[in-house]
Amino acid sequence: MFAYLYNVAMKKVNGGTFDEERAFYGLKGVEVENISIDGPKDGESAFKECSDVFAKDSYFNLRYPFWHDHGLTLKNIEMTDKCRAAIWYSDNIEIKDSKMHGIKALRECRNIKMENVDVLSPEFGWSVDNVTLNNVTIECEYLFLRASNLKAKELKMKGKYSFQYLENAEFVNCDFRTKDAFWHSKNVTVRDSYVGGEYLAWYSENLTLINCTIEGTQPLCYCKNLRLINCKMVGCDLSFERSEVEASIIGNVDSIKNPLRNSHIVVGSVGEIIHDIEEPLGEIEIKN
């Protein structure tokens, strides 16, 4: 068993297909293996208001299976695109070696661990708290909106509007192919990662990027207390507009525009420095 289960006597179910409304409603301590939540009755909310649930090697093809649950472990399970809004208003959740392919798969939950999970969900992880991700792949249009206290290692994600209003997060060895990531985020650190996309991290506060490669147009504008340490910037034009930034950048930046006067940017070379406002410009030091 995983850490979140509470050592209660478990009701065990091995095999079977369940399509009734609230098929396992309210159970306290249930272990299911090789089951399918599927069928013509099209019932919703299979495990609603349960506690200490362990599901293994199972298939979920109906809506809202895990709502208001406490103590939930999922191992080698598959959620299809019909498994909509799969896990909401729940806590103490561990998901491992699984596929989550339904829209709005995780919302308003806390204390979550995910490892070796593949996520395909247009909306995922909204308003969640205390999340740990390890070797997770995510394709999502709106990812982790208003999430907090998130740690991720070896996260690979493809999306558009990612990590908006995120607070207190750390990312290590990650690969982000995104757009508008980290807007309005606070207290985020990204290490040893690739961050590619347009309009990166506008309006962020206390964002730190360490040993990262940043790629895409108009990155890091209107930021407060932005730090870049030993980063590379590829195809980055109109960078740092009206940002407060302390940066050490390896190699070239296409263009830097109007960093605020308390800024200090050390860069190998810069294609163009744009100063088209009356306010003083931050310090830009060319250092090969």
N, C-alpha and C positions, 0 to 999 in steps of 0.2 A: 504494500500500500504506500501511497505518497504521504507527505508530511501533513497535509491538511485534514486527513481523516481522523476521527476522534475515538478510535478503538471501541466502537460499539458493535453489538452483534448484528451481522449483516444479513439482510434478506437477499438471497442469490437467485438470479434468473439467467439461465444459459440457453440461448436460442429462442426463436420465435419472432413473429411480426406483430406489431402493435399499432393500430391506427385509431383507437378510441380517443375521445376527448379526455385529457388529463389521465392518461393510462396509469401513471405511477404517482398520482397526486398525493402530496403531504407525507410521503414515506420518510422515516428517519432511520437511515442506515440501509442502503440498497446497493448491491453489486450486480451489474448486468454485463453479459458477455455474448458476443455473436447475435445481437438482436438487431431488428430493423424497425425504425419508427417510420412507417410507410403504410399506404393502403387506401382502399376506396372510401372508407369512412372519413378520411381527411381530418382527423381530430387534431386539435392544437394542444400545446402546453403539456407535453407528456410528463415532465418532471417538475411541475410548478410547486413551489413552496415545500421543497424537500430539503433534507440535510444529510450530509455524509453520503454522497453519491459517487460511486466508482463505475465508470462505463468503459469497456474495453472491446476492441475489434468489432465495432458496431457502426450502423448506417442510419443517418438521420435525413429524412426527405420531407418532413412536415414542419410547420411553423412553430416558433416560440417554445422550443423544448425545455429550456432552462431559465426560468424566471423566479426571482425571490428565493434562490437556493443558497445554502450555507455549507461550505465544504464540498467541493466538486472536483473530481479528478477524471480527466478524459485521456485515454491512451489508445492510439491507433484507431481513431474514429474518423468517419467521413461525413461532412455536412455538405449537402448539395446546394445548388442555387435556389431550391425551393424551401430550404431550411432558413427561413427569414427571421431576423431579429433573434438569433439563437440564444444568447446569454445576456440577460438584462437584470439589473437590480440584485446582483449576487455578489458573494465575497468568498475569499479563500478558495481560489480556483487554480488548478494546474492542468495544463494541456500539453501533451507530448506526442510526437510522431503522428500528427494528424493533419487533415485537410479541413479548412473552414471556407466554404465557397458561397455562403449566403449573404445577402445584403444586410447591413446593420448588425454585424455579427456579435459585437461586444459593446455594451453601453451601460453607464451608471453603475460600474462594478469596481471593487477594490481588492487588493491583495491577489495579484494575478502573476503566475509564472507560465511562460510558454517556451518550449524547446522543440526544435525540429518540426516546425509547423508551417504549412503553406496556406496563405490567406489570399483569397480572391473575393473582394467585397467592396462595392462602390463607397460605402461608408463603414468605418471600423474604428473602434476604440474611443468613442466620444465620451467625455466626462468620466474617464476612469482614473483611478488613483493607486499608486504603489504597484508598478508593473515592471517585471523583469523579462527580457526577451533574449534568447540565445539561439543563434542559427535559425532565424525566422525569415521567410520570404513573403513579402506583401505586395500585392498590386491593388491599389485603392485610390479613388479620386479624392476623397476627404478623409484623411488619416489622423487619428488621435487629436481631434479637435477638443480643446479645453481639457486635455489630460494633465496629470501632475505626478511628480515623483516617479519618473520612468528611467530605467537603465536598460541599455541594449548593447549587445555584442554580436558581431557577425550578422547584422540585420541588412538584408537586401530589399530595397523597396523601389517601386515604380508608381508614380502617382502625379497629382496636380497640386492640390491645396493641402499640404502636409504640415502637421505639427503647429497649426495656428493656435495662439493663446496657450501654448504648452508652457508649464512652469516646472522648474527643478528637474533637469534631465541630463543624462550622460550617455554618449554614444561612442563606441570604440570599434574600430575595424569594420565600418559600415559602408554601404554603397547606396547612395540616394540618386535616383533619376526622377526629378520632380520639377515642380513649378510653384513659385510663391511659398516655398517652405519656410517655416519658423517665423511667420509674420506675427508680430506682437508677442513673441515668446519672451520668457524671463528666466534667467539663471540656467542657461543651457551650455554644455561643453561637448564639443565634437572632436575626437582624436583619431588620427591615423585613418582618415576616411576620404572617400570621393563624394563630393557634393556637386551635382550637375543640375542646372535648371535656370529658368529666368527669374529675375527679381527676387533674389534670395534674401530672406530675413529682414525685410523692411520693417521698421518700427520695433525691432527687437531691443531688449535691454539685458545687459550682462551676458552677451553671447561670446563664447571663446572657441576659436578653432585652432587646433594644434596639429601640425604635420599633416595638413589636409590639402587636397587638390580641389579647387573651386573652379567651376566652369559655367559660363552663361552670361547673358547680357544684364547690365544694370544691377549688380549685386550690392547688398549691404548698405542700403540708403536709409537715412533718418534713424540711425541706430544710436543708442545710448550705451556708453561703456563697452564698446566693441573691441575685442582683442583678437589679432591673428598672430600666431607664433610659427615661424618656419613653414609658411603655406605657399603653394603655387596657385597662380590665377591664370586660367586659360580662356581666351576669348571674352575677357571681362572688360567691357567698355562702360563709361559713365559710372565708375565705381565710387562708393563712399559718399554720395551726395548728401550733404548736411548731416553727416554722422560724426559722432565723437569716437575716434578710433586710435588705437595704439597697435601698429602692425609691423611685422617683419616678413617681407615677401621675397621669395626666391624667384629670380628671373624677371620677366617682363609683365607689365600690366598695360592693356591696350589704352585705357584712358582713366584718369582720376578727375572727379568733378566736385569742387566746392566742399571738401571736408572741413568741418568746423575748426575754429582757431586753436582749440586745445588739443588737436590731434597731432600725432607724430607717426609718419609712415616712412619706413625704410624699405626701399625697393631696388632691385637690380637695374631695371630700366623701365621707362614709361613712354608709351607712344605719344600721349598728349596730356597736358595738364590744363584743365578748363577752370577758369576763374571768371565767372560772369555775374557775380553779385558784389555788392558794395562791402559786405562783411569781410574781415580778415580771413585769409586762408590758413588752414593748418599746415604744419611743417611737413615737407616732402623731401626726403634725403635719398639721393641716388647713390647707391653703394654697391659696387660690383664685387 
